[in-house]
């Protein structure tokens, strides 16, 4: 079982390894969002494989919240992407990187 947390895409933007804060007039270069304070629980995913978590929380064959292994919270219905965080059953947090996962 994994918990999937999404950062707020209305507030933050991630591009080419940099984080930006969305403002009404521009994008400001900022530090990455702080986990867990600036994230919302998007879903619980019933799998033992972290790579399945990414596949199951992306719109591939259908909306990801329709996958039977996924219990979406409704707080964030976008696909999991770079910068989002997954926490495993032992409490280890991993951030979605450009390629794979990195422990945080």
N, C-alpha and C positions, 0 to 999 in steps of 0.2 A: 504494500500500500504506500502510495506517495501522496503528498499534498503539493499542489501547484499554486504558486503565488505569482501574480502579474503586477508589474509596476503600472502606474497610471499614465497611459499614453496621451491623455489630455494635458498632462503637466510636463511629461518628459518625452524626449525624442533621442533615439540612439542611431548613430550613423558613423560608419567607418571607424569604430572603436572609440568614439567620443560621445559624451552625453550633453544634451542641450535642454534648457528649460524653455518651455513655450510661454511666451508672453503675448499680450495683445498686439504688439508692434514688431517683435523680432524674436530670434532664438538666442539665448544667452548660454555660453559655454559654462557648464557646471560639473560638479562631482556626480558620480553615479548615485541613484536613489539609495537610501539606507534601508537595509533589510533588518527587521520586518516592518519597521515603522511606516515606510512609504510604499508598501505593497498591500494588495488585497488577496485573500484566499479565493482562487478561481475555481478549484475543483479538488476532489479526492479521486485518485485513480487506482483501481484495483489491479495491480500487476506487480511482478517482482523484477521487471527489467526497465531500467531508466530510459532506454531507447524507445521502448513501447510508450512511455509517458509522452514523449515528444510527438510520436505518430498519432496517438489517441487524442491529443489536445490540439490537433491541427485539422483544418477543413480539407480533407483529402478526397474521400469517397462521399462524404456527407458532412453536415455540421458536426463538429467534434462533440458537442454536448448531447448528441444522439447516440454516441457509442455506449454500449451497455456496461463497459468497465468504468465509465466516467460518471461521477456524481457532481455535476456543476452547481456552483453556489448561486449563479445568476449575477454575481458582482462584476464579472468580467467575462464577456463571451467572445473576445478576440482569440486568435490562435496564439499558442505559446511561441515566443520568439527570443532572440538574443536579449539578455538582460533579465529575463524572468528567472525565478528561483523554484527549485523542487526540493522538498524535504522528504527523506526516506523514513521508514518505520523506526529507525534507531535515532532519528533527530539530526542526521547529517544533512547539511544544506549544500546544494550545488547550484551554481548559476549557469544558465544556458550561454555558451560561448559561440563564437563564429563557427567553430568546429568542435562539437562535443560538449562536455560538461566540465566545470572547474569547481573544486571544493571552496567554500567560503567560510 
